[in-house]
Amino acid sequence: MANRSRIFISYSHRDRDRADFLWESLLARGYDVSIDREGILETELITTRIRDMIHEADVIVLVLGPNWLTSPACRQEMQVSLEMNKRVVPAAFEDVGPDLPDEIRDINYVRFYGRNRDWDQALDRLEASLDRDIAWIRDHTRFGEQAGRYLSGIGAPPRGRELRAIRRWIERHPRGAPDPTTDHWRYFKAGMRRRKWQQITGSILATVAVCAALVVGVTVLGNRQCQELRDHARQAQALDPVQAIQSILPLSGLSFCRSSGAWLEVMGALGQTIQGQRLRAEVTMPNAAAHFVDFLPGTGQVVFAALDGTGSLIDPHTGAREEGGILMPDTEVAPRILYDQGRFLLVRDSRVTVWSPREGRVAGLPYQGTERVLSAALSPGGETLVVATADNLLHFQSVSSGRALRDPIALGSDVSALAFVSGNARLVVATGNTLQVMDLLPAFDGRAAGVVRRLELPGPIAAMDVSADGTTVAAATGNIAAVWDLTTFEPILNASALYLQDVEIVSLGLSPDGMRLAVGASDKRARIHDVPTGKRMMTLLGHDSPVIEVRFSPQGDEVVTYDTSGVMRLFDVSTGHLVPDISEEMVNAVISTTQAGEHASAGRLEATGTLVSLLPNQENVLRLSHSGEDVPPYYEDLLVHDGTVTSMAFSPDERQLVTGADDGQVRVWDTQTGLLLYDFEHSRDALVTYVAADFTPDGDHVVSWDSNGEHRVWAIQPLSGDLFQTACRLLPFENGVRELAPVDGAGEAEDPCDSVVLVPEWGGPMWLALR
């Protein structure tokens, strides 16, 4: 009942059967329904009881028909409902359009009549109307009742949280919902006057007794700031990472709060934001319609080709355009531009040319035929151009000479995607619901194609991508995606629905190692999935239209996304997952020189100013403590594992602590706060007697190994400054400036994150309070 509207049914007693139908149906669907079971005579004035029932209801349902239209009592019930600014939902059982009263003529009514009368569907539409903006409507009724008690002399004006609640309620008035009534405004203004007089009285008392008022004021301010801290921490949990960090950072100035519990909630929310999302940056790119967006090979820059014939190179770290940009062909010469191997493929009707953006010239005329070109791709070396045409043929042309290199290959249907596999003469072609993988090594006559392998999906392929290392290929149809190994041609991720049926996959991008899959969808979001399991690793927010392009950077730590409205965004998506970019020699060096396991067996690890020790009789709990005196306390001093701790080690800068346990888990902690930053699963089956872990000398990777001799390497983000400053430095850039604060003045500006300081440090008010 708490999540349903309270309903009052207005009807003529001649239509009692219709009213009973609505009453019984809405009760069955969980609504609290009020109805006058005795009815009102046609000329009888509306009773006090009926007026009270209307006042207590959230929505008034009018049972429309000729009898309702001619009933003075029904008309009066409608007038009372409108005077109280109640939501009115007409339910028409007969066509009454021309005879509707002017007051409700513009309200869309729910039809229970027609040639194919289906009352269940009509009830569904009625239910959708009843529960629209339900939270706001319920507050309309609740605040109306409070206002009525206050105006009748029973209740008091609102204050504190209730006053803030009614103010927020008025400010977030939904479109189409009934307006606040005069009683609402009188009730709210009475509360504001009371608040104003309280403030005036407080000022007078402060003038009379300065010292006493100062102490009281600081206490009240501290409590208010503590409440604001808690409110912001809870609100941040529902925000995306960038918004959460932007919401929390200004709280560092609330230095009058002396509650360690409030600060712990804030730090916990900040730690969870960093830990759970791994979303370190988001750069907004130019808002313009484009042929394509991608990463330029070898540079890490983002290349952007707009439909207006302009092209840009963009620094992914600041979002700033590189001066000079790139040379682009005339748009009349190239109405459609593809991008491959660092060069542009210019498509016009039935011909394809190759444009070098660095040299600013066309490389010959590799292909000119008679049929419209559907797609084209360059071989890994750039010498061969493959063209798919509307007559379902693949043509192979020399880029330098333009001559055909082999006979065309016939396909079964139109090509929706075309891509070479890196490092070899293998081509992947998407036709219909099939991926055709062709080995193009020439036969003895030099003209035939090699082996063709077919990978099937249950529907027409809408998106396809091949990983940069050439090991995997991904394809999607509808809401279903699959990934195959290009060596064995076995599925790594079986064809499975990643989302609900109303969400369509429109673009795919594999990470360079093929272990992560970026998916652009029709629900205006991009997501990163783990390839072997299909598990969603993170959601990339910030688009307001379907995401039609997703591409990983050459290093795999960034993703560029592009939507149908022309908005391009760049995300840093380092995940902390297993990465194969540390040499075996480095791994062996870390394992052979570490003392992580020895520290765990000794139950004690000490560094500059920090002591870590196992709790007596609790081998799964570590305690953080200070080895010196007169230092601020930790927010969280107990570090808990699910199994027995078998390893502990500090990062080179002593800012982070890594621990391992015999449950197969590796965890990384912030030594300034005791918050958990990373939680890695070293062993899935946990059939190990110990797991050890230590940092590499640069502190940007963790190496872990176990009693079975297996080792893993994990990428992490080194912390910079305290936790507030670290979070600040994860914010996106806007035209080369962090979105935290504007930078004024000429010359090189200071990083605004340097001024964001965590309150509970040496001499901080919170520390003084606790001492």
ZANU-803215 format. One record per residue (C-alpha): z, x, y negated; residue in one letter. Coordinates in steps of 0.02 Angstrom, whole numbers, plus 50000, padded with zeros to 5 digits. Layout:
<atoms>
> w u v rest
> Z X Y A $
...
</atoms>
This chain:
<atoms>
> w u v rest
> 50000 50000 50000 M $
> 50037 50144 49881 A $
> 49854 50194 49877 N $
> 49785 50017 49858 R $
> 49763 49903 49708 S $
> 49875 49751 49686 R $
> 49759 49600 49680 I $
> 49773 49428 49601 F $
> 49643 49298 49654 I $
> 49589 49171 49522 S $
> 49504 49018 49599 Y $
> 49476 48831 49581 S $
> 49575 48728 49706 H $
> 49408 48652 49759 R $
> 49356 48827 49820 D $
> 49515 48857 49918 R $
> 49418 48902 50077 D $
> 49331 49044 49985 R $
> 49493 49105 49908 A $
> 49577 49099 50079 D $
> 49436 49204 50151 F $
> 49459 49337 50018 L $
> 49649 49330 50032 W $
> 49649 49354 50221 E $
> 49512 49488 50218 S $
> 49596 49593 50083 L $
> 49766 49579 50168 L $
> 49685 49642 50328 A $
> 49618 49792 50232 R $
> 49789 49842 50170 G $
> 49793 49765 49996 Y $
> 49943 49681 49912 D $
> 49864 49513 49866 V $
> 49941 49378 49755 S $
> 49872 49201 49760 I $
> 49937 49032 49702 D $
> 49947 48941 49867 R $
> 49981 48771 49785 E $
> 49836 48784 49661 G $
> 49827 48725 49480 I $
> 49755 48560 49427 L $
> 49597 48566 49322 E $
> 49685 48513 49161 T $
> 49853 48593 49196 E $
> 49909 48733 49078 L $
> 49934 48904 49157 I $
> 50112 48922 49220 T $
> 50236 49062 49184 T $
> 50230 49111 49367 R $
> 50041 49132 49364 I $
> 50054 49235 49204 R $
> 50183 49348 49287 D $
> 50072 49369 49440 M $
> 49927 49421 49328 I $
> 50041 49541 49233 H $
> 50099 49625 49395 E $
> 49923 49641 49468 A $
> 49806 49791 49446 D $
> 49643 49697 49473 V $
> 49598 49513 49447 I $
> 49467 49445 49570 V $
> 49373 49291 49504 L $
> 49305 49175 49641 V $
> 49148 49125 49546 L $
> 49055 48964 49574 G $
> 49019 48800 49484 P $
> 49197 48739 49515 N $
> 49271 48897 49436 W $
> 49156 48882 49285 L $
> 49208 48703 49250 T $
> 49395 48733 49278 S $
> 49495 48752 49115 P $
> 49637 48832 49213 A $
> 49523 48966 49284 C $
> 49452 48999 49111 R $
> 49629 49019 49045 Q $
> 49674 49140 49187 E $
> 49523 49243 49139 M $
> 49575 49244 48955 Q $
> 49753 49299 49000 V $
> 49683 49438 49110 S $
> 49571 49502 48971 L $
> 49712 49493 48843 E $
> 49816 49602 48960 M $
> 49665 49721 48978 N $
> 49663 49699 49166 K $
> 49515 49754 49270 R $
> 49415 49597 49311 V $
> 49303 49597 49466 V $
> 49197 49438 49487 P $
> 49156 49387 49667 A $
> 49011 49263 49660 A $
> 48984 49145 49806 F $
> 48842 49056 49715 E $
> 48712 49107 49586 D $
> 48802 49078 49419 V $
> 48710 49206 49312 G $
> 48650 49092 49170 P $
> 48818 49000 49158 D $
> 48936 49150 49153 L $
> 49058 49157 49007 P $
> 49014 49284 48873 D $
> 49174 49381 48908 E $
> 49118 49432 49084 I $
> 48930 49417 49069 R $
> 48905 49608 49066 D $
> 49019 49641 49216 I $
> 48926 49677 49379 N $
> 48987 49551 49506 Y $
> 48996 49564 49696 V $
> 48876 49442 49782 R $
> 48931 49343 49933 F $
> 48769 49244 49937 Y $
> 48586 49277 49972 G $
> 48453 49258 50106 R $
> 48532 49386 50223 N $
> 48710 49347 50182 R $
> 48825 49481 50253 D $
> 49003 49454 50196 W $
> 49066 49615 50279 D $
> 48949 49719 50171 Q $
> 49000 49617 50019 A $
> 49183 49652 50060 L $
> 49143 49838 50070 D $
> 49066 49831 49896 R $
> 49215 49730 49833 L $
> 49335 49857 49907 E $
> 49243 50001 49821 A $
> 49259 49908 49654 S $
> 49443 49872 49680 L $
> 49493 50052 49715 D $
> 49386 50138 49581 R $
> 49501 50238 49466 D $
> 49647 50165 49564 I $
> 49775 50295 49507 A $
> 49734 50260 49324 W $
> 49734 50072 49350 I $
> 49903 50077 49440 R $
> 49975 50174 49295 D $
> 49900 50043 49177 H $
> 50005 49911 49265 T $
> 50161 50021 49281 R $
> 50162 50074 49098 F $
> 50124 49894 49048 G $
> 50280 49835 49140 E $
> 50386 49971 49058 Q $
> 50315 49927 48888 A $
> 50355 49744 48919 G $
> 50537 49784 48961 R $
> 50553 49894 48807 Y $
> 50477 49765 48689 L $
> 50589 49629 48761 S $
> 50742 49735 48719 G $
> 50787 49782 48899 I $
> 50716 49958 48916 G $
> 50713 50117 48812 A $
> 50560 50208 48740 P $
> 50485 50345 48848 P $
> 50541 50524 48837 R $
> 50520 50690 48922 G $
> 50413 50688 49077 R $
> 50378 50501 49062 E $
> 50315 50525 48884 L $
> 50203 50668 48940 R $
> 50141 50561 49084 A $
> 50090 50414 48974 I $
> 50008 50534 48851 R $
> 49905 50616 48989 R $
> 49864 50441 49054 W $
> 49793 50388 48884 I $
> 49695 50551 48865 E $
> 49608 50540 49035 R $
> 49547 50360 49010 H $
> 49403 50340 49137 P $
> 49238 50267 49082 R $
> 49228 50082 49123 G $
> 49417 50060 49148 A $
> 49513 49934 49040 P $
> 49580 50000 48874 D $
> 49768 50027 48844 P $
> 49843 49870 48768 T $
> 49933 49852 48603 T $
> 50097 49850 48701 D $
> 50050 50017 48780 H $
> 50020 50095 48610 W $
> 50182 50024 48536 R $
> 50279 50091 48685 Y $
> 50198 50264 48672 F $
> 50220 50276 48483 K $
> 50403 50227 48500 A $
> 50426 50373 48619 G $
> 50337 50491 48499 M $
> 50446 50430 48354 R $
> 50601 50457 48460 R $
> 50541 50631 48505 R $
> 50506 50667 48323 K $
> 50678 50609 48268 W $
> 50757 50712 48406 Q $
> 50668 50865 48340 Q $
> 50722 50827 48162 I $
> 50901 50803 48218 T $
> 50894 50966 48314 G $
> 50833 51057 48158 S $
> 50975 50986 48053 I $
> 51104 51036 48182 L $
> 51027 51210 48193 A $
> 51046 51229 48004 T $
> 51229 51177 48010 V $
> 51276 51287 48157 A $
> 51148 51427 48167 V $
> 51229 51530 48302 C $
> 51270 51384 48418 A $
> 51100 51305 48392 A $
> 51014 51471 48429 L $
> 51100 51485 48597 V $
> 51061 51304 48639 V $
> 50882 51324 48579 G $
> 50853 51478 48685 V $
> 50923 51389 48836 T $
> 50818 51233 48809 V $
> 50663 51340 48777 L $
> 50698 51441 48933 G $
> 50714 51284 49039 N $
> 50556 51212 48963 R $
> 50462 51373 48996 Q $
> 50529 51378 49173 C $
> 50463 51202 49200 Q $
> 50297 51253 49123 E $
> 50292 51402 49241 L $
> 50320 51290 49392 R $
> 50192 51162 49332 D $
> 50059 51295 49305 H $
> 50095 51375 49473 A $
> 50073 51209 49563 R $
> 49917 51162 49464 Q $
> 49840 51333 49499 A $
> 49841 51297 49686 Q $
> 49709 51161 49659 A $
> 49595 51269 49550 L $
> 49458 51391 49596 D $
> 49512 51575 49587 P $
> 49441 51615 49415 V $
> 49519 51459 49335 Q $
> 49684 51490 49426 A $
> 49696 51668 49357 I $
> 49648 51611 49182 Q $
> 49781 51476 49192 S $
> 49920 51593 49251 I $
> 49890 51747 49142 L $
> 49952 51670 48977 P $
> 50118 51634 49063 L $
> 50166 51818 49046 S $
> 50219 51775 48868 G $
> 50350 51648 48924 L $
> 50488 51776 48918 S $
> 50633 51655 48890 F $
> 50629 51587 49066 C $
> 50771 51667 49163 R $
> 50744 51579 49328 S $
> 50689 51699 49464 S $
> 50634 51548 49567 G $
> 50508 51494 49432 A $
> 50435 51669 49419 W $
> 50426 51681 49608 L $
> 50321 51522 49613 E $
> 50202 51596 49482 V $
> 50186 51761 49573 M $
> 50163 51673 49739 G $
> 50022 51567 49668 A $
> 49940 51723 49594 L $
> 49958 51819 49757 G $
> 49886 51675 49858 Q $
> 49737 51665 49739 T $
> 49697 51848 49764 I $
> 49735 51847 49950 Q $
> 49650 51686 50002 G $
> 49485 51693 49908 Q $
> 49435 51876 49887 R $
> 49334 51810 49740 L $
> 49349 51959 49624 R $
> 49219 51920 49493 A $
> 49093 51792 49435 E $
> 48958 51834 49308 V $
> 48857 51695 49227 T $
> 48673 51742 49214 M $
> 48535 51672 49099 P $
> 48511 51485 49110 N $
> 48322 51472 49134 A $
> 48199 51409 49263 A $
> 48143 51552 49374 A $
> 48017 51599 49507 H $
> 48152 51696 49598 F $
> 48313 51797 49580 V $
> 48356 51945 49691 D $
> 48431 52118 49695 F $
> 48316 52263 49650 L $
> 48310 52384 49797 P $
> 48399 52549 49770 G $
> 48482 52503 49604 T $
> 48598 52355 49636 G $
> 48529 52271 49479 Q $
> 48480 52089 49480 V $
> 48295 52056 49448 V $
> 48253 51889 49366 F $
> 48077 51819 49343 A $
> 48071 51665 49230 A $
> 47938 51531 49230 L $
> 47900 51569 49047 D $
> 47826 51736 49101 G $
> 47975 51844 49053 T $
> 48070 51957 49171 G $
> 48240 52039 49157 S $
> 48348 52168 49244 L $
> 48531 52121 49235 I $
> 48685 52231 49256 D $
> 48787 52139 49391 P $
> 48952 52206 49325 H $
> 48937 52141 49147 T $
> 48797 52013 49153 G $
> 48708 52108 49012 A $
> 48518 52123 49012 R $
> 48444 52297 49022 E $
> 48347 52341 48865 E $
> 48160 52337 48893 G $
> 48176 52228 49048 G $
> 48030 52235 49167 I $
> 47844 52217 49139 L $
> 47780 52046 49194 M $
> 47603 51980 49220 P $
> 47527 51841 49117 D $
> 47586 51671 49179 T $
> 47407 51607 49176 E $
> 47361 51742 49300 V $
> 47511 51704 49411 A $
> 47569 51522 49411 P $
> 47677 51564 49564 R $
> 47767 51729 49595 I $
> 47847 51790 49756 L $
> 47955 51946 49774 Y $
> 47955 52071 49916 D $
> 47987 52257 49941 Q $
> 48022 52281 49755 G $
> 47852 52213 49704 R $
> 47788 52044 49645 F $
> 47661 51944 49744 L $
> 47556 51843 49622 L $
> 47489 51683 49702 V $
> 47353 51577 49623 R $
> 47273 51445 49734 D $
> 47185 51544 49872 S $
> 47212 51723 49813 R $
> 47356 51847 49812 V $
> 47377 52006 49710 T $
> 47518 52133 49705 V $
> 47603 52179 49540 W $
> 47713 52333 49516 S $
> 47849 52289 49388 P $
> 47885 52472 49352 R $
> 47703 52519 49322 E $
> 47652 52353 49246 G $
> 47487 52338 49337 R $
> 47400 52248 49479 V $
> 47365 52346 49639 A $
> 47187 52286 49679 G $
> 47147 52116 49752 L $
> 47222 52121 49929 P $
> 47176 51942 49975 Y $
> 47052 51809 49919 Q $
> 47006 51666 50037 G $
> 46952 51485 50038 T $
> 47115 51396 50084 E $
> 47272 51372 49979 R $
> 47405 51507 50004 V $
> 47573 51442 50069 L $
> 47670 51606 50077 S $
> 47649 51794 50082 A $
> 47748 51950 50129 A $
> 47732 52140 50122 L $
> 47758 52253 50273 S $
> 47910 52371 50263 P $
> 47800 52515 50204 G $
> 47707 52407 50080 G $
> 47534 52446 50149 E $
> 47500 52278 50232 T $
> 47499 52105 50154 L $
> 47521 51954 50268 V $
> 47461 51787 50197 V $
> 47493 51613 50269 A $
> 47364 51483 50218 T $
> 47353 51294 50225 A $
> 47233 51300 50375 D $
> 47380 51366 50481 N $
> 47315 51544 50490 L $
> 47399 51713 50460 L $
> 47290 51843 50375 H $
> 47325 52032 50377 F $
> 47254 52129 50230 Q $
> 47263 52309 50167 S $
> 47351 52317 49998 V $
> 47248 52466 49941 S $
> 47074 52412 49998 S $
> 47091 52224 50019 G $
> 47000 52225 50187 R $
> 47059 52127 50337 A $
> 47156 52234 50462 L $
> 47145 52114 50611 R $
> 47085 51943 50656 D $
> 47188 51798 50585 P $
> 47322 51725 50697 I $
> 47320 51536 50723 A $
> 47484 51442 50703 L $
> 47532 51268 50759 G $
> 47582 51199 50590 S $
> 47612 51243 50407 D $
> 47719 51396 50369 V $
> 47882 51360 50277 S $
> 47946 51541 50273 A $
> 47880 51715 50310 L $
> 47970 51884 50321 A $
> 47951 52057 50399 F $
> 48092 52137 50499 V $
> 48151 52296 50415 S $
> 48094 52459 50492 G $
> 47964 52396 50616 N $
> 47804 52297 50635 A $
> 47888 52134 50678 R $
> 47855 51973 50583 L $
> 47960 51813 50580 V $
> 47865 51653 50539 V $
> 47945 51481 50517 A $
> 47829 51339 50569 T $
> 47892 51162 50597 G $
> 48055 51175 50695 N $
> 48014 51346 50770 T $
> 48040 51527 50722 L $
> 47898 51633 50792 Q $
> 47945 51816 50808 V $
> 47786 51921 50822 M $
> 47777 52104 50872 D $
> 47622 52164 50780 L $
> 47594 52328 50873 L $
> 47406 52333 50902 P $
> 47333 52304 51074 A $
> 47200 52421 51146 F $
> 47062 52341 51046 D $
> 47164 52356 50887 G $
> 47139 52173 50843 R $
> 47262 52069 50944 A $
> 47444 52028 50909 A $
> 47586 52077 51024 G $
> 47721 51972 51108 V $
> 47772 51811 51021 V $
> 47948 51743 51049 R $
> 48000 51568 50995 R $
> 48171 51516 50931 L $
> 48198 51328 50916 E $
> 48297 51216 50799 L $
> 48318 51026 50817 P $
> 48222 50988 50657 G $
> 48099 51058 50527 P $
> 48157 51228 50462 I $
> 48208 51216 50279 A $
> 48275 51394 50252 A $
> 48264 51564 50338 M $
> 48322 51743 50309 D $
> 48317 51910 50400 V $
> 48459 52036 50378 S $
> 48419 52198 50287 A $
> 48456 52303 50442 D $
> 48333 52199 50543 G $
> 48459 52149 50677 T $
> 48476 51962 50647 T $
> 48381 51811 50584 V $
> 48455 51647 50521 A $
> 48373 51477 50500 A $
> 48430 51303 50451 A $
> 48376 51122 50462 T $
> 48471 50979 50381 G $
> 48655 51025 50395 N $
> 48627 51135 50550 I $
> 48615 51326 50548 A $
> 48590 51457 50684 A $
> 48583 51648 50693 V $
> 48493 51750 50827 W $
> 48498 51933 50879 D $
> 48325 52008 50852 L $
> 48351 52134 50992 T $
> 48400 52017 51134 T $
> 48340 51854 51051 F $
> 48503 51773 51106 E $
> 48598 51662 50983 P $
> 48744 51744 50893 I $
> 48788 51580 50808 L $
> 48728 51431 50909 N $
> 48640 51293 50813 A $
> 48785 51191 50743 S $
> 48822 51075 50598 A $
> 48914 51173 50464 L $
> 48944 51024 50350 Y $
> 48946 50835 50347 L $
> 48780 50747 50374 Q $
> 48753 50705 50190 D $
> 48758 50891 50143 V $
> 48590 50978 50168 E $
> 48566 51166 50182 I $
> 48430 51221 50061 V $
> 48446 51412 50060 S $
> 48512 51553 50170 L $
> 48555 51735 50144 G $
> 48617 51859 50275 L $
> 48727 52007 50229 S $
> 48646 52178 50258 P $
> 48737 52198 50425 D $
> 48699 52018 50478 G $
> 48883 51976 50503 M $
> 48903 51856 50355 R $
> 48794 51709 50307 L $
> 48780 51642 50129 A $
> 48728 51459 50124 V $
> 48666 51362 49972 G $
> 48684 51174 49992 A $
> 48636 51010 49911 S $
> 48819 50974 49864 D $
> 48807 51103 49722 K $
> 48905 51237 49814 R $
> 48872 51401 49902 A $
> 48980 51459 50046 R $
> 49006 51618 50147 I $
> 49022 51599 50336 H $
> 49071 51720 50473 D $
> 48917 51734 50584 V $
> 48993 51747 50760 P $
> 49109 51599 50735 T $
> 49028 51497 50596 G $
> 49199 51489 50512 K $
> 49193 51464 50324 R $
> 49264 51618 50237 M $
> 49252 51560 50056 M $
> 49171 51434 49939 T $
> 49079 51492 49783 L $
> 49100 51365 49643 L $
> 49017 51352 49473 G $
> 48853 51258 49498 H $
> 48814 51080 49442 D $
> 48656 51057 49546 S $
> 48595 51105 49721 P $
> 48595 51292 49757 V $
> 48418 51341 49806 I $
> 48436 51531 49816 E $
> 48572 51644 49889 V $
> 48553 51832 49910 R $
> 48673 51971 49961 F $
> 48669 52136 49867 S $
> 48613 52294 49961 P $
> 48797 52340 49984 Q $
> 48844 52166 50042 G $
> 48987 52149 49917 D $
> 48899 52034 49793 E $
> 48801 51872 49806 V $
> 48681 51802 49677 V $
> 48656 51613 49676 T $
> 48530 51504 49584 Y $
> 48519 51315 49567 D $
> 48388 51184 49526 T $
> 48443 51171 49344 S $
> 48406 51355 49313 G $
> 48585 51419 49315 V $
> 48610 51588 49399 M $
> 48779 51658 49446 R $
> 48837 51821 49525 L $
> 48993 51829 49633 F $
> 49087 51980 49698 D $
> 49130 51926 49875 V $
> 49215 52078 49954 S $
> 49311 51998 50095 T $
> 49422 52129 50171 G $
> 49337 52099 50338 H $
> 49287 52233 50461 L $
> 49155 52349 50384 V $
> 49059 52492 50467 P $
> 49043 52605 50314 D $
> 49176 52738 50353 I $
> 49122 52890 50453 S $
> 49194 52917 50627 E $
> 49261 53085 50566 E $
> 49360 52998 50428 M $
> 49429 52871 50552 V $
> 49484 53008 50672 N $
> 49559 53108 50528 A $
> 49664 52959 50472 V $
> 49723 52924 50650 I $
> 49766 53106 50687 S $
> 49861 53140 50525 T $
> 49956 52977 50504 T $
> 50142 52960 50528 Q $
> 50140 52771 50518 A $
> 50202 52746 50697 G $
> 50340 52875 50677 E $
> 50407 52786 50524 H $
> 50411 52621 50618 A $
> 50505 52698 50765 S $
> 50629 52773 50642 A $
> 50647 52602 50559 G $
> 50634 52680 50386 R $
> 50499 52731 50261 L $
> 50542 52804 50090 E $
> 50431 52849 49941 A $
> 50455 52873 49755 T $
> 50573 52734 49704 G $
> 50539 52626 49857 T $
> 50627 52610 50025 L $
> 50562 52508 50173 V $
> 50676 52477 50321 S $
> 50684 52367 50476 L $
> 50824 52238 50477 L $
> 50955 52266 50612 P $
> 50921 52158 50766 N $
> 50762 52088 50683 Q $
> 50618 52202 50730 E $
> 50490 52087 50648 N $
> 50567 52091 50473 V $
> 50556 52232 50345 L $
> 50659 52244 50186 R $
> 50596 52316 50022 L $
> 50728 52399 49914 S $
> 50741 52523 49771 H $
> 50796 52699 49807 S $
> 50851 52715 49624 G $
> 50967 52611 49514 E $
> 50940 52505 49358 D $
> 50769 52440 49407 V $
> 50705 52261 49412 P $
> 50727 52161 49572 P $
> 50586 52113 49690 Y $
> 50516 51938 49693 Y $
> 50508 51943 49882 E $
> 50602 52082 49971 D $
> 50581 52023 50153 L $
> 50415 52062 50237 L $
> 50395 51958 50395 V $
> 50280 51985 50546 H $
> 50257 51869 50694 D $
> 50285 52014 50815 G $
> 50382 52177 50823 T $
> 50334 52297 50683 V $
> 50257 52454 50759 T $
> 50185 52541 50605 S $
> 50210 52559 50417 M $
> 50126 52669 50286 A $
> 50105 52679 50096 F $
> 49939 52688 50004 S $
> 49904 52853 49913 P $
> 49966 52780 49747 D $
> 50115 52698 49836 E $
> 50062 52531 49762 R $
> 50025 52449 49930 Q $
> 50109 52451 50100 L $
> 50017 52423 50265 V $
> 50111 52367 50421 T $
> 50057 52336 50601 G $
> 50141 52235 50738 A $
> 50122 52209 50925 D $
> 50055 52033 50894 D $
> 49890 52114 50845 G $
> 49912 52085 50657 Q $
> 49890 52209 50514 V $
> 49960 52158 50344 R $
> 49947 52237 50172 V $
> 50086 52204 50044 W $
> 50109 52232 49857 D $
> 50256 52352 49837 T $
> 50293 52291 49659 Q $
> 50324 52111 49710 T $
> 50333 52104 49901 G $
> 50189 51980 49907 L $
> 50068 51978 50053 L $
> 49893 52026 49994 L $
> 49792 52042 50156 Y $
> 49817 51981 50334 D $
> 49697 52060 50461 F $
> 49681 52015 50644 E $
> 49661 52182 50733 H $
> 49673 52110 50908 S $
> 49633 51930 50954 R $
> 49715 51929 51126 D $
> 49869 52026 51066 A $
> 49878 52117 51235 L $
> 49936 52278 51153 V $
> 50101 52370 51149 T $
> 50076 52432 50972 Y $
> 49958 52422 50823 V $
> 49960 52563 50695 A $
> 49875 52568 50524 A $
> 49856 52684 50376 D $
> 49755 52703 50216 F $
> 49606 52817 50190 T $
> 49631 52953 50056 P $
> 49541 52848 49925 D $
> 49651 52696 49962 G $
> 49502 52577 49971 D $
> 49502 52557 50162 H $
> 49631 52531 50299 V $
> 49607 52606 50472 V $
> 49698 52520 50616 S $
> 49708 52565 50800 W $
> 49804 52505 50953 D $
> 49873 52556 51122 S $
> 49705 52519 51204 N $
> 49617 52649 51098 G $
> 49521 52521 50994 E $
> 49508 52552 50806 H $
> 49452 52448 50657 R $
> 49408 52485 50475 V $
> 49447 52359 50337 W $
> 49388 52357 50156 A $
> 49523 52315 50028 I $
> 49533 52306 49839 Q $
> 49648 52440 49765 P $
> 49769 52368 49638 L $
> 49764 52425 49456 S $
> 49919 52401 49350 G $
> 50046 52267 49391 D $
> 49995 52108 49481 L $
> 49955 52016 49318 F $
> 49842 52158 49259 Q $
> 49759 52169 49431 T $
> 49719 51983 49427 A $
> 49655 51999 49248 C $
> 49533 52135 49299 R $
> 49460 52019 49429 L $
> 49400 51898 49295 L $
> 49213 51881 49260 P $
> 49120 51955 49113 F $
> 49026 51857 48980 E $
> 48898 51965 48889 N $
> 48995 52121 48935 G $
> 49167 52052 48884 V $
> 49300 51982 49000 R $
> 49326 51797 48982 E $
> 49511 51824 48947 L $
> 49501 51852 48759 A $
> 49373 51897 48624 P $
> 49353 52079 48576 V $
> 49348 52111 48388 D $
> 49295 52262 48288 G $
> 49160 52392 48308 A $
> 49149 52534 48432 G $
> 49219 52539 48607 E $
> 49344 52397 48629 A $
> 49503 52409 48729 E $
> 49517 52315 48891 D $
> 49614 52154 48848 P $
> 49695 52162 49019 C $
> 49798 52314 48962 D $
> 49902 52198 48853 S $
> 49942 52078 48996 V $
> 50112 52138 49056 V $
> 50220 52066 49193 L $
> 50382 52004 49113 V $
> 50511 52062 49241 P $
> 50494 52250 49212 E $
> 50617 52374 49137 W $
> 50713 52286 48998 G $
> 50632 52117 49030 G $
> 50732 51958 48992 P $
> 50726 51899 49171 M $
> 50797 52063 49235 W $
> 50934 52060 49102 L $
> 50979 51883 49154 A $
> 50992 51928 49336 L $
> 51094 52083 49298 R $
</atoms>
